[in-house]
């Protein structure tokens, strides 16, 4: 079973001219990328996520600001991550309940292995535990 973990997205460049980082399918991203979406202008008081996926694999990167991500397996193991570096991506396997807390109107981008499909979502926590 895959577990959540950070992936280094190499920082290329130098301080005087700036940096780029690259996410590439099957290179530093362990899946084919089918969908990309981003989240922004989220107030500090809002917790997003609160769902799991049946099949989708995702890589989450905080491009600006800071995020706290909590991932829980169906067995109750909790993984917590602080994302505040745009060259670190969080690999999120399927069947992990996720909670996302944004700080200072952070901007994040998420790479997904699947196109959007509402049937892939588990939005009820008890259903997640029993799946």
DAHUFEN-V511948 format. One record per residue. RES is the residue in one letter. PSI is psi in whole degrees, -180 to 180 (999 if undefined). Layout:
# DAHUFEN-V511948
<<RES;PSI> <RES;PSI>>
This chain:
# DAHUFEN-V511948
<<X;136> <X;147> <X;153> <X;142> <X;159> <X;144> <X;130> <X;123> <X;99> <X;134> <X;116> <X;129> <X;-159> <X;161> <X;-36> <X;-29> <X;-9> <X;-178> <X;159> <X;154> <X;149> <X;135> <X;121> <X;129> <X;135> <X;7> <X;-82> <X;-4> <X;120> <X;32> <X;165> <X;136> <X;118> <X;-25> <X;144> <X;131> <X;160> <X;157> <X;136> <X;165> <X;33> <X;121> <X;151> <X;-29> <X;-5> <X;134> <X;124> <X;179> <X;-111> <X;50> <X;172> <X;167> <X;143> <X;-36> <X;-28> <X;134> <X;144> <X;153> <X;121> <X;131> <X;130> <X;108> <X;-32> <X;138> <X;-144> <X;144> <X;148> <X;128> <X;128> <X;126> <X;131> <X;129> <X;166> <X;-21> <X;-3> <X;3> <X;130> <X;133> <X;129> <X;139> <X;143> <X;123> <X;116> <X;20> <X;118> <X;-2> <X;24> <X;127> <X;145> <X;115> <X;124> <X;104> <X;169> <X;164> <X;41> <X;126> <X;130> <X;141> <X;130> <X;125> <X;120> <X;145> <X;144> <X;43> <X;49> <X;158> <X;127> <X;157> <X;141> <X;130> <X;131> <X;146> <X;-10> <X;153> <X;162> <X;133> <X;110> <X;-31> <X;-14> <X;-16> <X;142> <X;110> <X;-8> <X;124> <X;-42> <X;-39> <X;-38> <X;-49> <X;-31> <X;-1> <X;999>>
